[in-house]
Amino acid sequence: MSVADEFVLDFARPERIGLEEAVYAAGKSPAQIDAILDAAAVREAAMLLTRLEPGKHAALADRHRARLDYCAVSRTAIFGRPRPVRGPARIGIVAAGTSDIAVAREAERTLAHQGHATTLFADVGVAGLWRLTRRLAEIRAHPVLIVAAGMDAALPSVVGGLVASAIIAVPTSVGYGVAEGGRTALDAILASCAPGLTVVNIDNGYGAACAAMRLLHAARALAPDPARPGETA
């Protein structure tokens, strides 16, 4: 069996669910990733890779690294021709602290890969509430928010009590001791008294971005068709 027999790419996924397949690089060898990118190149397909560590990126074939837009902070890479990013930004990404930026950037680059403009609000955690409150007007302008926070993950609850936007919370693995690699943050968000929060798994910026895109797709599907005057949603 060759390496090419170890995967089947899902090129029809966008037509089926509106989201593209991403390559989860953790657990894959450089040889497997090279074979996947060869298959994508044959189709002239753009592709997002997540959790691609710097050492593994360096071990990829030169022909592929030359075509990768790699971000070591988020451990993401975009293969092939980049898409134009359409604005205005309808998704805001709110990060509690600088330590949460890797997760926020993963969400940001996932959305950019599929052409969505975003606004990043960094270092606005509850330890200095003034940093959040001074940007509330900007944050409220986004109908969908991704909020990433570790430690006690108080930020999603605070934002949930201040804005009307749909909120997708991402607990991060940032924190000491009893933070337990993000489990305390996850439990805190699940137990939040702010109604209507959605939560994804620990450090899952990619999953949060996909949830945000599903919300936008649903909103578009419910919007009146401008070609049919008088139609209501």
N, C-alpha and C positions, 0 to 999 in steps of 0.2 A: 504494500500500500504506500503511495506517495503522499507527501504533505498536502498536495492539492485535494486528496480524497478525504481530508480531515475536517472540511468545512463546506457549507453550502450558503452562499450569500443570498440575502432576501432583497433583491432589487425592486420587487413589486410592493414593498411595504408602504412607501409614500401614497400610492394610489389606494391602498387598502385602509390605512389608518391615519394618513396624513403626517406620519413621522418616519424619518429615515433610520435605517439600521446603523448602529455604531459598533465599532470593534472594541471590545473590552480587552485591553492588552495584558492585564495582569493574568498570569497563568499561561500565557501563550509564549512560545519561544520566538526568538528573532526570525528563525526560518519559517515558522507558521505565519507570522505577520508579513514577511516578505511575499509569501505565496498569496496571501489575501490581497495585498496591494497589487500584485501582478494581475490578479483576476479583476480588480477594480479598474486597472489601467486599460485592460482589453476593452472594457465597456465605456471607457472615458468617464468614469463615475467619480464624483467627489465623495470623500468618506471621512468621518470623524473617528478618531481613536481616543479612547479614554484610558486613564491609569497607565500611561506609557512612561515608565521611569527613565531618567536620563541615561543610565547605563544601557538599557535595552534599546533606546533610541539610537545611541551611538553604535550599537551592534548591527543595525539594519544596513541593507545594501546601499551603496552610494547613490544608485539610481533612484532610490526611494527617498532617502534623506534630502536629496536635492529638490524634491517636490513636496516636502512636508513643511507646513507652517507649525513649528513646535513651540509650545509654551511649557517651560519647566516648572513654573509655579503651579499651574493647574494640572500638569501631567497630561495635557491633551495635545493632539496633533490633527491638523486638517490636511488631507491629501487631495491633490488635484486643484483645479481652478476654483478660486474662492467665489462665492456668490455675492452679488451686491446686497448690502444690508439696507432694508427698507425702513423708513421712518414715517412718522415720529415714533419715539419709543413708547410702547404701551405696557412694557414690563419693567418694573424697577427691581433692582437687586440690592438688598439692604444687609450689610455685614456688620456684626456687632463689634468686632475688633480686627486689627491687622492680622492676627493669627487665623482668622476665619476666611482670609482672602483666597486661599487655594480653592475652597469649596465654592465661593462666590464666582471666581474666575472660571471654574468648570461649567457652572450654569451659564455664565456670560458667553463663553465660546461655543457651547452647545447651541445656544440661540442664534449667535452670529452665523454659525455654519448653515443654519436653515433660513438665513436672511432676515432675522428679527433684530431690530434695534433695541437696545436696552440702556438704562441709566444705572450706574453703580453708585451707591451711597455707602462709603466705607468708614469704619471706625465711628459708629454712632450708637455704641452700646450703652446700657443703663448705668454704668459706672460714672458716666458724665452726661446726664440727661440733656443738658444744654446743647450737646452736639446733635442730638436727635431733634429736639424741638425747633432749632433754628432752620432745619431742612424739611419740616413737616409739610409746608405748602408744596414743595417740589415732589415729595414722596406721594402726597395725595393725588397728584396729577396722573398717576399711573393706575390703571384699572386692575392690574395684576401685580402682586408683589411677591418676591422670593425673599425670605428673611432667614439668614444663617446666623446661628449663635451657639456657642458652647457653654461650658461651666453650668450655671443654673438655667440657661436658655430663657431668661426673662424677656428678652427683646421681642420675640413674636407676640407674647401676651400684651406687652405695652403697646406695640404698634396696632394690635388687634382692637385695643380699646380707644384708639385715636383716629383710625381711618376706616373708610367704607370699602376699600379695595378687597378683592379676593386675596387671601394670604396663604402662601405655601411655605411652611416652616421647615427648615433644614437643621436638625441638631448636629453639631459638629463634635469631634473628638477632642476638642481643646479643653483643658482643665487639669487640675491636680487631684490626686488621691481619689476621693469618693466620686469624682466626676466619671470614673470608670470608663474612660474611652468614649464618652458620649452617651452612655446609657442613662445617666442622671438627666442630661439635657433632653433626651427622647421622652423619658417619663414625665418630666416637667411640662413639656408641650402637650403631651397626651392628657395631662391633668389640668390644662389651662382653663381658667375661668372666662377667658375671652371666647365668645361663641363663634363657631363656624371656621375655626382654623383647620387647615389641612396639613398633614405632616408626612414627610418621606423619611427614608431610612438615614442612619447616621452618615454624614459626609457625602450624601448622594446629591450633589449639585446637578448631575446629569438628569436624574429622575425628576428633580424639581423643575428643571427647564422643560422637560417633556410634559409635565403636568400643566405648566403655564401655557404651552402651545395647545394642549387639548382644550383648555378654557377659551382661548382665543378662537379656536376652530368652532367650538360650540356657539360662541357669541355671534360669529359670522353666519352660522347656519340658521340662527334664530332671527337675524336681522331681516327687515323687509327687503324684498327684491326691488331695486330702483327702476327696473325695467317694467314693473307692474304697479302703476300708480294706484294708491288707495289700499294696497296690501298692508296688513298689520302682522306683527310677529305673534 
